[in-house]
Amino acid sequence: MRVRDATFLTQLSPYCFQLLHAIYLDAIDRAERNVSIIRDSNYQYIIDAAVSCWNDYEPTAKDCESVGVDSSWNKRSFQGLDLYAVDALSVNSENEILAVEWDTGLKIIRNEMLESKALFMESRVTENATKKRDIDIISIDGSLASRFSQNNEADIMLITDIIKKNNNVIFVSKNSDTKTQFASLGAKAADIYYFNHIGNSAGFSTPFQSIQTNTRHGNIMEIYARLKECTPIIKIEISDMTIGQINNAEVKKLLDMLSFNTVAGYPYCLKLAHQNCKISKRDIDRIVGFYGLENEAKSRDPLNE
């Protein structure tokens, strides 16, 4: 770094600290007011509505073969080029990888293209896993509704194909920002927020049909569930193309299977899938080294990032 640049940073630092200090004070000042927006006059009505459709149920673990499917991608942008890596895999609760796909490359590639690649790989590893053995339940990481709403028609057909070929596929999310169930009551937060605030008991919400504008791909049944007391709620989505209309008795059978191998109320096969496929910044750094691009100017070099 040149001396002039170092001097500039030294002069800038006090102002940066002053700005952060002002942001912290503003956050303290606004905290109570901002939280009160969520817990306004409608809050108790929504909580009551969440309680009315919640079913206390302690799952009884049922021996089953469960498989988790997940994908990951990451990239490093240089000047006009992107070095990327994308992968997907299916793995069972014994950490036996049943199928895997991956790709790396160096070209201009948008994030949406990488997401499409990951989705295609997910369909492949799901299909290949089912060829190797009988599987009771396949849990795919992420939201089915968001995939239908955010992807193009070709990607949606990939998802639909997975569902049609396997009548045991569910989609599991650790978090959700949808307001499908409580928007009409003036909900400020997502549905999962209110279900998380009605108690800590194991159980599930009554299956609710999400609104879909494209019925060619089926409707989605969404269920919020807590597999074990005092653990976070997860969101489960099932297409009615898979099993049709699902009732509370069928949900209990599903939760019994999911609870057979869980960690902190989360399916262990999905945890393993995430751990095995995640492509981190460090992984991309290694691939940059393999390509011999360590000294190439990166897109965020001016920010020292």
Helices and strands as residue ranges (DSSP letters): H 3-38, H 43-52, E 54-56, E 66-77, E 82-92, E 97-107, H 111-132, E 137-141, H 144-150, H 153-165, E 169-173, G 183-185, H 191-196, E 203-205, E 208-210, G 215-217, E 220-226, E 234-239, H 240-243, H 248-258, E 262-263, E 266-267, H 268-277, H 281-291, G 301-303
